[in-house]
Amino acid sequence: MSTATITTDINIGPFKIPSNGQNMIMNNYAQRNNLVVEIVIPEPFQSNALATVQWLHHNDKKFNKVILCSIHQLPIKQDRIDELLNNMEDVEFHFALEGIYGKGRKFL
């Protein structure tokens, strides 16, 4: 089990945050909350499905926590949200800019 940070496209909801800025925000959040980041996952350009992190969680790594810059990085389409929840329901999601975290369907 490990903790990962996930960088996505520069367009995050109302924000434009390049990946190096996303990393700085998430690393600061992790430090303030005593979380040890073990892996950094870059999602592909203009992807909003979080497919890479789901694939890694299923096949290799088993994440217990993931940190995203913002809740706006979650998939927009309902079928993609359902897929994420089915694959990662037991993972605790942290959103650095909003300062919130939780897990499961009720939280997300």
Backbone as ProteinMPNN parsed JSONL, in Angstrom:
{"seq_chain_A": "MSTATITTDINIGPFKIPSNGQNMIMNNYAQRNNLVVEIVIPEPFQSNALATVQWLHHNDKKFNKVILCSIHQLPIKQDRIDELLNNMEDVEFHFALEGIYGKGRKFL", "coords_chain_A": {"N_chain_A": [[0.844, -1.175, 0.0], [0.469, 2.235, -0.766], [1.101, 5.813, -1.074], [0.15, 8.176, -3.476], [0.75, 10.923, -5.716], [-1.03, 12.722, -8.2], [-0.652, 14.109, -11.306], [-2.28, 16.114, -13.709], [-3.769, 17.379, -16.739], [-3.084, 20.819, -17.641], [-5.364, 22.425, -17.478], [-7.597, 22.785, -15.005], [-10.587, 22.671, -13.914], [-11.634, 25.862, -13.035], [-9.053, 26.744, -12.952], [-5.651, 27.179, -14.165], [-3.053, 25.258, -14.0], [0.186, 24.351, -14.284], [2.002, 21.196, -14.529], [4.324, 21.172, -12.87], [3.611, 23.09, -10.968], [1.339, 21.857, -9.899], [2.589, 19.671, -8.671], [4.104, 21.017, -6.708], [2.05, 22.117, -5.099], [0.71, 19.777, -4.222], [2.808, 18.405, -2.905], [3.368, 20.219, -0.844], [0.916, 20.11, 0.514], [0.98, 17.396, 1.298], [3.204, 17.409, 3.02], [2.311, 19.184, 5.045], [0.312, 17.625, 6.109], [1.513, 15.388, 7.077], [1.947, 13.223, 5.276], [3.494, 10.687, 3.406], [4.725, 10.721, 0.277], [5.005, 8.299, -2.156], [4.971, 7.706, -4.832], [4.741, 9.347, -7.983], [2.354, 10.123, -10.317], [1.915, 10.82, -13.624], [-0.805, 11.805, -15.481], [-2.042, 11.358, -18.842], [-1.884, 14.034, -21.304], [-4.671, 16.164, -21.618], [-6.398, 14.271, -20.575], [-9.107, 13.133, -18.669], [-9.907, 10.998, -17.183], [-8.542, 9.632, -15.264], [-7.287, 7.232, -15.838], [-4.712, 6.068, -15.901], [-3.848, 5.957, -13.194], [-5.829, 4.267, -12.198], [-5.276, 1.918, -13.619], [-2.66, 1.323, -12.7], [-3.23, 0.953, -9.97], [-4.865, -1.298, -10.06], [-3.237, -3.253, -11.338], [-0.601, -3.24, -10.288], [0.432, -1.476, -8.158], [-0.961, -0.887, -5.104], [-2.796, 1.423, -4.036], [-3.313, 3.242, -1.047], [-3.825, 5.818, -0.501], [-4.445, 8.707, -2.483], [-3.371, 11.782, -3.838], [-4.708, 14.658, -5.161], [-4.548, 17.761, -6.912], [-6.901, 19.279, -7.054], [-10.456, 18.915, -6.616], [-11.636, 19.261, -9.011], [-10.254, 17.756, -10.814], [-11.314, 15.28, -11.005], [-13.052, 12.829, -13.008], [-15.491, 14.001, -15.393], [-17.698, 12.914, -16.747], [-20.404, 10.752, -15.932], [-20.244, 7.932, -16.264], [-17.509, 7.518, -16.219], [-16.857, 8.378, -13.658], [-18.246, 6.427, -12.199], [-16.765, 4.167, -12.974], [-14.263, 4.808, -11.861], [-14.964, 4.814, -9.131], [-15.759, 2.136, -8.81], [-13.324, 0.836, -9.244], [-11.602, 1.977, -7.367], [-12.707, 2.25, -4.812], [-11.92, 1.762, -2.196], [-9.834, 3.474, -1.722], [-8.366, 6.351, -0.255], [-9.078, 9.627, -1.052], [-7.451, 12.695, -1.481], [-7.759, 16.191, -1.704], [-5.908, 18.82, -2.469], [-6.101, 21.722, -2.845], [-8.69, 22.271, -1.965], [-8.555, 21.236, 0.547], [-9.691, 18.902, 1.602], [-10.57, 15.463, 2.353], [-11.357, 11.987, 1.893], [-13.127, 8.837, 1.498], [-14.751, 6.483, -0.712], [-18.092, 6.07, -2.13], [-19.974, 7.894, -1.064], [-18.405, 10.064, -0.289], [-17.058, 10.904, -2.68]], "CA_chain_A": [[0.0, 0.0, 0.0], [1.293, 3.429, -0.874], [0.461, 7.098, -1.33], [0.57, 8.722, -4.773], [0.226, 12.192, -6.209], [-1.425, 12.57, -9.605], [-0.693, 15.342, -12.077], [-3.145, 16.007, -14.879], [-3.68, 18.476, -17.701], [-2.954, 22.164, -17.078], [-6.712, 22.966, -17.246], [-8.233, 22.134, -13.855], [-11.752, 23.498, -13.59], [-11.411, 27.277, -13.346], [-7.629, 27.036, -12.798], [-4.631, 26.722, -15.112], [-1.906, 24.947, -13.151], [1.088, 23.408, -14.937], [2.302, 20.022, -13.708], [5.27, 21.477, -11.796], [2.825, 23.777, -9.947], [0.526, 20.836, -9.243], [3.483, 18.93, -7.776], [4.426, 21.867, -5.552], [0.855, 22.207, -4.256], [0.453, 18.478, -3.592], [3.891, 18.111, -1.964], [3.146, 21.067, 0.32], [-0.226, 19.518, 1.218], [1.445, 16.152, 1.924], [4.08, 17.769, 4.13], [1.499, 19.751, 6.132], [-0.563, 16.589, 6.664], [2.353, 14.242, 7.446], [1.777, 12.125, 4.328], [4.72, 10.376, 2.683], [4.422, 10.402, -1.12], [5.916, 7.276, -2.632], [4.952, 7.627, -6.287], [4.125, 10.471, -8.696], [1.754, 9.582, -11.533], [1.441, 11.813, -14.593], [-1.869, 11.374, -16.391], [-1.8, 11.908, -20.182], [-2.376, 15.348, -21.69], [-6.11, 16.281, -21.895], [-7.139, 13.115, -20.075], [-9.794, 13.412, -17.41], [-10.506, 9.75, -16.722], [-7.661, 9.039, -14.26], [-7.113, 5.84, -16.277], [-3.383, 5.566, -15.539], [-3.834, 5.617, -11.771], [-6.681, 3.086, -12.02], [-4.542, 0.775, -14.159], [-1.59, 1.01, -11.752], [-3.844, 0.439, -8.736], [-5.384, -2.639, -10.328], [-2.235, -4.215, -11.807], [0.733, -3.276, -9.711], [0.646, -0.747, -6.915], [-2.221, -0.859, -4.415], [-2.746, 2.693, -3.325], [-4.276, 3.458, 0.028], [-4.155, 7.243, -0.575], [-3.992, 9.473, -3.64], [-3.516, 13.228, -3.645], [-4.922, 15.458, -6.368], [-4.506, 19.2, -6.65], [-8.246, 19.805, -6.877], [-11.585, 18.036, -6.907], [-11.957, 19.469, -10.425], [-9.514, 16.796, -11.623], [-12.092, 14.049, -11.138], [-13.757, 12.742, -14.288], [-16.743, 14.748, -15.487], [-18.772, 12.025, -17.196], [-20.864, 9.859, -14.877], [-19.743, 6.571, -16.44], [-16.095, 7.517, -15.812], [-16.881, 8.456, -12.187], [-18.64, 5.098, -11.733], [-15.623, 3.28, -13.181], [-13.279, 5.167, -10.843], [-15.461, 4.337, -7.839], [-15.706, 0.674, -8.793], [-11.935, 0.387, -9.189], [-10.815, 2.561, -6.276], [-13.627, 2.602, -3.727], [-11.235, 1.628, -0.915], [-8.724, 4.423, -1.682], [-8.664, 7.655, 0.332], [-8.752, 10.71, -1.971], [-7.136, 13.986, -0.87], [-7.794, 17.305, -2.649], [-5.041, 19.78, -1.798], [-6.599, 23.098, -2.841], [-9.911, 22.351, -1.156], [-8.226, 20.816, 1.907], [-10.619, 17.87, 2.059], [-10.24, 14.095, 1.988], [-12.312, 10.956, 2.284], [-13.153, 7.713, 0.574], [-16.026, 5.852, -0.991], [-19.103, 6.707, -2.98], [-20.604, 9.044, -0.407], [-17.48, 11.195, -0.306], [-16.832, 11.394, -4.044]], "C_chain_A": [[0.891, 1.24, 0.0], [0.44, 4.668, -1.115], [1.032, 7.672, -2.62], [0.005, 10.113, -4.977], [-0.03, 12.017, -7.701], [-1.46, 13.939, -10.259], [-1.536, 15.099, -13.322], [-2.877, 17.183, -15.808], [-3.62, 19.822, -16.979], [-4.318, 22.789, -16.734], [-7.413, 22.158, -16.168], [-9.401, 22.997, -13.428], [-11.485, 24.937, -13.973], [-9.925, 27.671, -13.316], [-6.813, 26.579, -14.0], [-3.366, 26.523, -14.293], [-1.017, 23.941, -13.88], [1.498, 22.291, -13.979], [3.321, 20.314, -12.605], [4.586, 22.241, -10.657], [1.938, 22.805, -9.179], [1.373, 20.046, -8.247], [3.831, 19.735, -6.533], [3.255, 21.94, -4.575], [0.623, 20.903, -3.511], [1.543, 18.104, -2.592], [3.767, 18.946, -0.7], [2.002, 20.509, 1.166], [0.218, 18.261, 1.978], [2.305, 16.457, 3.146], [3.279, 18.299, 5.317], [0.637, 18.715, 6.82], [0.178, 15.304, 7.009], [2.108, 13.002, 6.585], [3.087, 11.924, 3.57], [4.346, 9.924, 1.277], [5.471, 9.426, -1.635], [5.982, 7.184, -4.148], [4.231, 8.853, -6.859], [3.638, 9.928, -10.034], [1.316, 10.72, -12.446], [0.35, 11.207, -15.475], [-1.602, 11.996, -17.765], [-2.453, 13.27, -20.394], [-3.842, 15.267, -22.101], [-6.911, 15.036, -21.502], [-7.849, 13.513, -18.794], [-10.486, 12.166, -16.871], [-9.739, 9.116, -15.566], [-7.406, 7.56, -14.555], [-5.766, 5.268, -15.859], [-3.339, 5.132, -14.084], [-4.712, 4.389, -11.496], [-5.96, 1.831, -12.49], [-3.437, 0.352, -13.197], [-2.14, 0.404, -10.465], [-4.293, -1.007, -8.921], [-4.267, -3.653, -10.588], [-0.963, -4.308, -10.98], [0.805, -2.709, -8.299], [-0.613, -0.941, -6.063], [-2.174, 0.379, -3.556], [-3.733, 2.694, -2.171], [-4.687, 4.928, 0.075], [-3.651, 7.799, -1.894], [-4.274, 10.945, -3.356], [-3.663, 13.868, -5.015], [-4.883, 16.924, -5.968], [-5.901, 19.721, -6.293], [-9.297, 18.737, -7.193], [-12.024, 18.158, -8.373], [-11.194, 18.522, -11.348], [-10.235, 15.458, -11.74], [-12.77, 14.024, -12.5], [-15.091, 13.475, -14.244], [-17.91, 13.828, -15.822], [-19.114, 11.005, -16.115], [-20.326, 8.438, -15.031], [-18.279, 6.46, -16.036], [-15.97, 7.615, -14.289], [-17.226, 7.086, -11.612], [-17.492, 4.1, -11.86], [-14.539, 3.539, -12.13], [-13.707, 4.633, -9.479], [-15.417, 2.821, -7.735], [-14.28, 0.171, -8.611], [-11.188, 0.851, -7.943], [-11.662, 2.98, -5.084], [-12.943, 2.58, -2.355], [-10.078, 2.608, -0.732], [-9.194, 5.76, -1.104], [-8.168, 8.745, -0.621], [-8.549, 12.005, -1.186], [-7.143, 15.044, -1.97], [-7.113, 18.495, -1.979], [-5.619, 21.19, -1.736], [-7.835, 23.266, -1.969], [-9.658, 21.954, 0.303], [-9.16, 19.768, 2.462], [-10.105, 16.488, 1.648], [-11.309, 13.143, 2.504], [-12.26, 9.81, 1.299], [-14.563, 7.215, 0.374], [-16.985, 6.707, -1.802], [-19.72, 7.953, -2.352], [-19.711, 10.269, -0.433], [-17.344, 11.775, -1.714], [-18.133, 11.747, -4.709]], "O_chain_A": [[1.921, 1.287, 0.672], [-0.769, 4.584, -1.33], [2.245, 7.658, -2.833], [-1.072, 10.445, -4.481], [0.667, 11.261, -8.378], [-2.199, 14.825, -9.829], [-1.506, 14.018, -13.909], [-1.877, 17.888, -15.669], [-4.059, 19.939, -15.835], [-4.415, 23.59, -15.804], [-7.778, 21.001, -16.378], [-9.23, 23.947, -12.664], [-11.144, 25.214, -15.123], [-9.584, 28.813, -13.625], [-7.235, 25.703, -14.755], [-2.688, 27.486, -13.934], [-1.421, 22.795, -14.076], [1.357, 22.425, -12.764], [3.205, 19.764, -11.509], [4.947, 22.056, -9.495], [1.799, 22.91, -7.96], [0.941, 19.782, -7.125], [3.852, 19.194, -5.428], [3.447, 21.837, -3.364], [0.368, 20.911, -2.306], [1.242, 17.543, -1.538], [4.029, 18.453, 0.397], [2.106, 20.444, 2.391], [-0.122, 18.081, 3.147], [2.147, 15.826, 4.191], [3.529, 17.915, 6.459], [0.263, 18.888, 7.98], [-0.439, 14.258, 7.208], [2.067, 11.88, 7.09], [3.714, 12.893, 3.141], [3.726, 8.876, 1.099], [6.671, 9.69, -1.56], [6.943, 6.643, -4.695], [3.245, 9.33, -6.295], [4.411, 9.346, -10.794], [0.439, 11.503, -12.081], [0.58, 10.198, -16.142], [-0.991, 13.062, -17.842], [-3.444, 13.609, -19.747], [-4.213, 14.377, -22.866], [-7.985, 14.788, -22.05], [-7.259, 14.158, -17.928], [-11.51, 12.253, -16.194], [-10.224, 8.166, -14.951], [-7.32, 6.741, -13.64], [-5.685, 4.094, -15.496], [-2.841, 4.049, -13.776], [-4.369, 3.563, -10.65], [-6.025, 0.794, -11.83], [-3.286, -0.835, -12.906], [-1.574, -0.55, -9.933], [-4.115, -1.838, -8.03], [-4.339, -4.786, -10.113], [-0.309, -5.351, -10.971], [1.198, -3.403, -7.361], [-1.509, -1.282, -6.835], [-1.582, 0.38, -2.477], [-4.855, 2.205, -2.302], [-5.743, 5.267, 0.609], [-2.58, 7.425, -2.373], [-5.27, 11.301, -2.725], [-2.847, 13.65, -5.911], [-5.154, 17.274, -4.819], [-6.063, 20.5, -5.353], [-9.045, 17.791, -7.939], [-12.696, 17.275, -8.906], [-11.463, 18.49, -12.549], [-9.805, 14.591, -12.5], [-13.033, 15.076, -13.083], [-15.736, 13.56, -13.199], [-18.989, 13.953, -15.242], [-18.224, 10.461, -15.461], [-19.985, 7.8, -14.035], [-17.851, 5.409, -15.558], [-15.079, 7.005, -13.698], [-16.592, 6.628, -10.661], [-17.27, 3.285, -10.965], [-13.967, 2.599, -11.578], [-12.892, 4.062, -8.753], [-15.073, 2.28, -6.684], [-14.053, -0.81, -7.903], [-10.244, 0.192, -7.507], [-11.353, 3.97, -4.42], [-13.352, 3.309, -1.451], [-9.407, 2.582, 0.3], [-10.283, 6.238, -1.425], [-6.985, 8.787, -0.959], [-9.365, 12.367, -0.339], [-6.595, 14.82, -3.049], [-7.654, 19.1, -1.054], [-5.626, 21.797, -0.665], [-8.002, 24.293, -1.311], [-10.444, 22.292, 1.187], [-9.406, 19.736, 3.668], [-9.311, 16.361, 0.717], [-12.059, 13.46, 3.427], [-11.447, 9.808, 0.375], [-15.457, 7.485, 1.177], [-16.732, 7.871, -2.11], [-19.958, 8.948, -3.037], [-20.197, 11.39, -0.581], [-17.495, 12.979, -1.917], [-18.14, 12.177, -5.862]]}, "name": "protein", "num_of_chains": 1, "seq": "MSTATITTDINIGPFKIPSNGQNMIMNNYAQRNNLVVEIVIPEPFQSNALATVQWLHHNDKKFNKVILCSIHQLPIKQDRIDELLNNMEDVEFHFALEGIYGKGRKFL"}
